[in-house]
Amino acid sequence: MNMKRLSWLGLVFLFLACSEPSPEKKEMSAKPEKESSPLPKMISTQDSALKTFSMNGFDFQVFQDSPGHVNLDIYKGLLTPEERLAAVAGDSLLQSLNVLLVRGQGKLLLIDAGWGTGTAVKGNTPALLRAQGILPEAIDEVLLTHMHGDHVTGLLDSAGKAAYPKAVLRVAKPELDFWLSEAAAKRALSNKELAERVAKAYEGRIQTFAFGDTLLPGLVVTDAVGHTPGHTAFFFPGSPRALLVAGDFLHAAALQFAYPDEYPSYDMDPVQAVITRKFILNRAVNDSLLVMGAHIPFPGVGTVERVNANSYRFNPLP
Ligand SMILES: [Zn+2]
């Protein structure tokens, strides 16, 4: 099953690589100097929780929905607790919850919805949208990496209604199916109940996708399962850089880039999550991808460098 998933993910990337029409791209990817391909410029704004960049015909705005802090106590893997502590010594243990607004192909999309305003944790996403004059009705689609609370609670307003009243909600079929199933009740009842409220609020406006689907020209869904049963990454192909919006493929940047075998208690299938994490890190290096992580310190967008066979370093976009 794991190998099947892995080879499937490989096939998607292989397909994307093979379907690249430009001969220069092939040539470029064979050259080591591709590493020095120009990076998009990350632009700061007046609001410290909002940064923007543009690439491949899309404009991206990263919102810091909420700040956070790595809790090493919930991590397991190959290291002892002492080794884990030593591994992050001197590093910032800040993390973040990053939400992405995408403008392109005549559409306004959100990737994940953050915490929103209806819970004890207050997310900044609604205020950041409002501050830019973007009404909730203007969001055409909300795409979900997965359905954990920090990514979907913001789909509901404080009255429990759809916070984005005109948006189509798009989510991987295995993800939605799982959270609406009896298995989810046994595994995480409150998360299942949240998923049911979301499904009800967006009834008639939910579209599921399969891994490999093209959602828009220039936006392809890829399999990144492990963290949850339908965890999804969104791939924006392009030359010389492509962007992979990889959701919760890792959580503790200070630990898991260098030690990708380490996993938090909320990786639902830790074995698969580790396989997916390593696959994405390896691919990010080999294809010089720009990667965004939902929990990498804000804005969580950058490139990945290989340190050795099983260890990586994240270089945030300057
Ligand atoms: Zn998350």
Boltz pocket constraint, residues with backbone or C-beta under 6 A from the ligand:
constraints:
  - pocket:
      binder: B
      contacts: [[A, 148], [A, 150], [A, 151], [A, 248], [A, 294], [A, 295]]
      max_distance: 6.0
